[in-house]
Amino acid sequence: MIQKFVSERKRVSPQTANKEIRYLKATFNYGIRKSFITNNPVVGIEFFPIEERFKYVPSQQDIERVVAEADSDTQDYFLTIKETMGRMIEINRLKWNDVNFDARYVVLYTRKKRGGHLTPRKIPTTKRLFNILKNRYENRDNSMPWVFWHSYKSGKEQKMVRGPYKDRKKIMKSLCKKAGVQYFRFHALRHGGASILENLNVPIGSIQRILGHENRTTTEIYLHSINDSERVAMDIFEQAYSNSHTNSHTGQQGEISVVHNPLK
């Protein structure tokens, strides 16, 4: 039954099927710990292979084109994510008491583990972000503690209520379509920001703290740019190969002459 279930979920994607396998294993292991059952039927079911690909990171030009298509409130929301490299859920829960205009930083909270405590980190504000937040603060509704909020009909209360956003994924599809750019999500702004910082030789430890990652390896996944050292390495490789090819035609023997290696 389980094998059939995960095979059907694979039609969505191998990632989805693997996620179901992990959930099922955890569920049955919990049952074993609580003595509800004696064995885990998911043991032996293998994960599906996944072809890893770099995530699409929009260019600065495409980002600005999307911003131009949004209304003023969505522009502020979009740019706050971009300028902090924060997660969407972190920006959704951002409150005015998390914004320090004097010291020019915001505090973002993330939950490292499911059911765990919220962990804060300080993100210095850029000039652009400072101006956005300052303008919103001066025109804020004093009854709302959140920086970004909306009015919506509550299915539970069956009436219109006001509160923070929980999800804003759908709006990106329409904005990207209007702007005529390849579709990307808010999360791509984190990848793009991290790559820009790496390309400007910002230490990976600083990038890790800005993104709010516990592990360095997680941060490395976000880095899509090609370092100067890698370009230099390929230039050396190209020259070495070119010299070798020339020597083979001239009959010259001996060591290959290579320019100074800046990597050493």
C-alpha positions as CSV (number, residue, x, y, z in Angstrom):
1,M,0.0,0.0,0.0
2,I,2.8,2.4,0.9
3,Q,4.8,1.6,-2.2
4,K,1.7,2.2,-4.4
5,F,1.0,5.5,-2.6
6,V,4.5,6.9,-3.0
7,S,4.5,5.8,-6.6
8,E,1.4,7.8,-7.2
9,R,2.9,10.8,-5.4
10,K,5.9,10.5,-7.7
11,R,3.6,11.7,-10.5
12,V,3.6,15.1,-8.8
13,S,7.4,15.0,-8.5
14,P,10.2,12.8,-7.0
15,Q,10.7,15.4,-4.3
16,T,7.1,15.1,-3.3
17,A,7.3,11.3,-3.1
18,N,10.5,11.5,-1.0
19,K,8.9,13.9,1.3
20,E,6.0,11.5,1.8
21,I,8.4,8.7,2.6
22,R,10.2,10.8,5.2
23,Y,6.8,11.7,6.8
24,L,5.7,8.1,6.8
25,K,8.9,6.8,8.3
26,A,8.7,9.4,11.1
27,T,5.0,8.5,11.8
28,F,5.7,4.8,12.1
29,N,8.8,5.4,14.2
30,Y,6.7,7.5,16.6
31,G,4.3,4.6,16.8
32,I,7.1,2.2,17.7
33,R,8.4,4.6,20.4
34,K,4.9,4.8,21.9
35,S,4.5,1.0,21.6
36,F,1.5,1.3,19.3
37,I,3.2,-0.9,16.7
38,T,6.3,-3.1,16.6
39,N,7.7,-2.5,13.2
40,N,8.1,0.2,10.5
41,P,6.7,-0.9,7.2
42,V,8.5,2.0,5.4
43,V,11.9,0.6,6.1
44,G,13.3,-0.8,2.8
45,I,11.4,1.6,0.6
46,E,14.0,3.6,-1.2
47,F,14.0,7.3,-2.1
48,F,13.5,8.2,-5.7
49,P,16.5,9.7,-7.5
50,I,16.4,13.5,-8.0
51,E,18.2,15.5,-10.7
52,E,19.6,18.5,-8.9
53,R,19.4,21.8,-10.8
54,F,20.3,25.3,-10.0
55,K,17.3,27.4,-9.0
56,Y,16.4,30.1,-11.4
57,V,17.6,33.5,-10.1
58,P,16.1,36.5,-11.8
59,S,18.3,39.3,-13.1
60,Q,18.2,42.8,-11.5
61,Q,16.4,44.1,-14.6
62,D,13.7,41.4,-14.4
63,I,13.2,42.2,-10.7
64,E,12.7,45.9,-11.4
65,R,10.3,45.1,-14.2
66,V,8.2,43.0,-11.8
67,V,8.3,45.8,-9.2
68,A,7.0,48.3,-11.8
69,E,3.9,46.2,-12.4
70,A,2.9,46.0,-8.7
71,D,0.8,48.3,-6.7
72,S,2.5,50.5,-4.1
73,D,1.8,48.2,-1.1
74,T,3.0,45.1,-3.0
75,Q,6.1,47.0,-4.2
76,D,7.0,47.8,-0.5
77,Y,6.4,44.1,0.4
78,F,8.5,42.8,-2.6
79,L,11.4,45.2,-2.0
80,T,11.4,44.5,1.8
81,I,12.0,40.8,1.0
82,K,14.7,41.7,-1.6
83,E,16.5,44.2,0.6
84,T,16.6,42.0,3.7
85,M,16.9,38.6,1.9
86,G,14.3,37.4,4.4
87,R,11.9,34.6,4.1
88,M,8.3,35.4,3.1
89,I,7.0,34.2,6.4
90,E,9.5,36.3,8.3
91,I,8.3,39.5,6.5
92,N,4.7,38.5,7.1
93,R,5.3,38.4,10.9
94,L,7.4,41.6,10.9
95,K,6.1,44.1,13.4
96,W,6.9,47.8,14.0
97,N,8.6,47.0,17.3
98,D,11.0,44.9,15.3
99,V,12.1,47.9,13.3
100,N,14.8,50.1,14.8
101,F,15.0,53.4,12.9
102,D,17.8,54.9,15.1
103,A,20.2,52.0,14.7
104,R,18.9,51.2,11.2
105,Y,18.1,47.5,11.5
106,V,15.2,45.2,11.5
107,V,14.7,42.0,13.5
108,L,13.5,38.9,11.6
109,Y,12.3,35.8,13.4
110,T,12.6,32.3,12.0
111,R,11.7,28.9,13.4
112,K,14.7,26.6,13.0
113,K,12.8,23.4,13.6
114,R,9.1,22.5,13.4
115,G,7.5,23.3,16.7
116,G,10.7,25.0,17.9
117,H,11.1,28.6,19.3
118,L,11.4,31.6,17.1
119,T,15.0,32.7,16.7
120,P,15.8,36.4,16.1
121,R,18.5,37.9,13.9
122,K,19.3,41.6,13.1
123,I,19.5,42.7,9.5
124,P,20.9,46.2,8.8
125,T,18.7,48.3,6.6
126,T,19.8,49.6,3.2
127,K,18.9,53.2,2.4
128,R,16.1,52.0,0.1
129,L,14.6,49.8,2.8
130,F,15.0,52.5,5.4
131,N,13.0,54.9,3.2
132,I,10.3,52.3,2.5
133,L,9.8,51.5,6.2
134,K,10.0,55.1,7.3
135,N,7.2,56.1,4.8
136,R,5.0,53.2,5.9
137,Y,5.6,54.0,9.6
138,E,4.5,57.6,9.1
139,N,1.4,56.5,7.3
140,R,0.6,53.5,9.4
141,D,-2.7,52.4,11.1
142,N,-1.8,52.7,14.8
143,S,-4.2,49.8,15.6
144,M,-2.1,47.4,13.5
145,P,1.2,46.2,14.9
146,W,2.4,44.5,11.7
147,V,4.3,46.3,8.9
148,F,2.3,44.4,6.3
149,W,-1.3,43.4,6.9
150,H,-4.6,43.0,5.0
151,S,-8.3,42.7,5.4
152,Y,-9.8,39.3,4.5
153,K,-12.8,37.1,5.2
154,S,-12.1,34.6,7.9
155,G,-13.5,31.2,7.2
156,K,-13.4,30.4,10.8
157,E,-15.2,33.5,12.0
158,Q,-17.2,34.0,8.8
159,K,-16.6,37.8,8.8
160,M,-14.1,40.3,7.6
161,V,-11.0,40.6,9.8
162,R,-7.6,42.3,9.6
163,G,-4.3,40.6,10.2
164,P,-0.9,39.7,8.8
165,Y,-0.4,37.9,5.5
166,K,0.0,34.1,5.7
167,D,0.9,33.5,2.1
168,R,1.4,35.7,-1.0
169,K,2.7,33.2,-3.5
170,K,-0.1,33.6,-6.1
171,I,0.6,37.2,-6.8
172,M,4.0,36.5,-8.3
173,K,2.5,34.5,-11.2
174,S,0.4,37.4,-12.3
175,L,3.2,40.0,-11.8
176,C,5.7,38.0,-13.7
177,K,3.2,37.5,-16.5
178,K,2.5,41.2,-16.7
179,A,6.2,42.1,-16.7
180,G,6.9,39.5,-19.4
181,V,9.6,37.7,-17.4
182,Q,10.2,34.1,-16.4
183,Y,8.2,33.2,-13.4
184,F,10.0,33.2,-10.1
185,R,8.9,33.2,-6.4
186,F,9.8,35.5,-3.6
187,H,12.3,32.9,-2.3
188,A,14.4,33.5,-5.5
189,L,15.3,36.9,-4.1
190,R,17.2,35.3,-1.3
191,H,19.2,33.2,-3.8
192,G,19.9,36.3,-5.9
193,G,21.0,38.4,-3.0
194,A,23.3,35.7,-1.6
195,S,24.9,35.4,-5.0
196,I,25.5,39.1,-5.3
197,L,27.1,39.2,-1.9
198,E,29.4,36.3,-2.8
199,N,30.4,37.9,-6.1
200,L,31.4,41.0,-4.1
201,N,33.6,38.8,-1.9
202,V,31.5,39.1,1.2
203,P,32.6,36.4,3.7
204,I,30.3,33.4,3.6
205,G,29.9,33.6,7.4
206,S,28.3,37.0,7.0
207,I,26.0,35.7,4.2
208,Q,25.1,32.8,6.4
209,R,24.1,35.1,9.3
210,I,22.1,37.4,7.0
211,L,20.1,34.5,5.5
212,G,19.6,33.0,9.0
213,H,21.1,29.6,8.2
214,E,22.3,27.3,11.0
215,N,24.7,25.4,8.7
216,R,27.2,26.7,6.2
217,T,26.4,24.0,3.7
218,T,22.8,25.4,3.5
219,T,24.3,28.8,2.6
220,E,26.5,27.3,-0.1
221,I,23.4,25.9,-1.9
222,Y,22.2,29.5,-2.3
223,L,25.4,30.7,-4.0
224,H,25.0,30.5,-7.8
225,S,27.7,32.9,-9.0
226,I,31.0,31.9,-10.3
227,N,33.9,33.1,-8.2
228,D,36.8,35.0,-9.7
229,S,39.1,32.2,-8.5
230,E,37.2,29.7,-10.6
231,R,37.4,32.0,-13.7
232,V,41.1,32.4,-13.2
233,A,41.5,28.6,-12.9
234,M,39.8,28.1,-16.2
235,D,41.9,30.8,-17.8
236,I,45.0,29.0,-16.7
237,F,43.6,25.7,-18.0
238,E,42.9,27.3,-21.3
239,Q,46.3,28.8,-21.7
240,A,48.0,25.6,-20.6
241,Y,46.0,23.6,-23.2
242,S,46.7,26.3,-25.9
243,N,50.5,26.1,-25.2
244,S,50.4,22.3,-25.3
245,H,48.6,22.4,-28.6
246,T,51.1,24.9,-30.1
247,N,54.1,22.8,-28.9
248,S,52.7,19.7,-30.5
249,H,52.7,21.4,-33.8
250,T,56.1,23.0,-33.6
251,G,57.8,19.9,-32.2
252,Q,59.0,21.8,-29.1
253,Q,59.5,19.7,-26.0
254,G,59.7,20.5,-22.4
255,E,57.7,22.2,-19.7
256,I,54.6,24.3,-20.6
257,S,55.1,27.9,-19.9
258,V,52.2,29.2,-17.8
259,V,51.5,32.7,-16.6
260,H,51.7,33.5,-12.9
261,N,49.1,31.6,-11.0
262,P,47.1,34.0,-8.8
263,L,45.4,31.1,-7.1
264,K,48.6,30.2,-5.2
